[in-house]
């Protein structure tokens, strides 16, 4: 990428912090005219001092037309290319508040800058070669992170760990393609026992196909880190779903009474478990003969079950299993689920063996009372170990950040698998080389080496103005 061709001719500006009453607000300016705009508006405490790069300067923003002081500020000037965008950048640190931020931004726009589009600062960082497209997407993930684990994943991606792995795969492919084309061009001069398929197959399988397949298999773990884990509570009316929701959340989110059918709709909230955001849904009790309002709630319950990463099926172990339980099992049998025999403080009628014999289920069965804090803590640990800690620790070294990357990897893998088949069949080496080239293009797309304007528009439109 030609560094000089990446710069735009105009200078952009935007408010880089949330607008509202607070201590500090920042207005960012980027472009070749950034320092000139600053000099028109900024009056230093010590006159006649030139703006020094990468230092803070104390002074005031002054309207050049009226000479009125707008605000006392700290201004930083950073000369490119050692900046976020690799252009000249000015950041005005003023007091936060709608009026003061808006007035300073208006002065900046009147004196040589234009309003930045959403994500334009990060887009310029990408176009200048400072970051690749996966790192640009990581910036958005950092901003939107709602848990410790999702922030950690975004930080690794922003640091370049993910980028380096993709670049390594592209280099391995290039080496394979180079050797393969040597066979095509100089095969007559090579040893008779030499074969392009023999040298390529082992490396192709061990160094590329297997790692790529493993990476694709981690997509769900990466999605859970980014978006959170969805847990749905199901069961007959009055089995303790709302009580369990409340104790897991640590607050009274759902109404709890001794009357069945209290929950008539899906109640949604979230909590953190082992640093991962867990979205939990309490659903209407499922039974075969509901009233009209319950029927609507049950329909919404069945729809929400489809969103679940895992289901907690609550059974009142003090009551016999019924046809209602059979209906619930048929609904969730294909999903990951845990069976909870609640109300362990009451006389037991249903046991784990009873449930397993009736349904042939191999899912875990836990006995507890939702009102016993020790047992709830054990449930939290079980959920964390089963669904979060072990899967995430196993895959942490290689996680796909988002669906776009997964699609690119799948395309690259498909090309490599076709190349393997061609090598096994001793088909034309030129066709194998074309598949290698296609795989390299797909991997390059992950980093934005093969990005078009429509893709960039789609990605950066999700950013806020000022980033």
SULPE-V301396 format. One line per field, one symbol per residue. phi: phi as a letter, one per 40 degrees, with the letter a starting at -180 (. if undefined). burial: 1 if it has 9 or more other ideal C-beta (glycine too) atoms within 8 Angstrom, else 0. A space follows every 50 residues. Layout:
phi->???
burial->???
This chain:
phi->.cdcccccccbbaacbbdcicacbbbbbbaicccccccccbcbccbcgcc cccgbcbcibcbccccgcccacabbbbbccccaccgbcbbbbcbccidcc ccccccccccbhbbcccdgcccccccccgcbcccccccdccccccbaccc ccccccccchccdccccccccccccccccccccccbdcccdcccaccccc cccccccbccccccccccdcccccccchbbbbcbiccgbhccccdccccg accbcbbcccgccbacbbaaacbfgbcbcbbcbcccacbccccddcccdc cccccccccabbccbcccbccbcccccccccbccbcabcbccgccbccbb bccdccccbgcbccbbbabccbdccccccdccccccbbccccccbdcabc cacdcdcccccccccccccccccccfcdcccccccdcccccccccdcgcb cbccccdcccccccchb
burial->00100110001111111010010111111110111011011101000000 10000011111110000001101011111100111111111111111001 11111011101010110111111111010111111111111110101011 11111111000110111011011101101111110000010001011011 10111001111111110110110111011111111111111111111110 00110000001111011011111001111111111110010001111101 11011001011111111100100111111011001011111111000001 01011100001000110111010011011101111111001100100111 11011101111110111111011000001011101111111111111100 00000100110010111
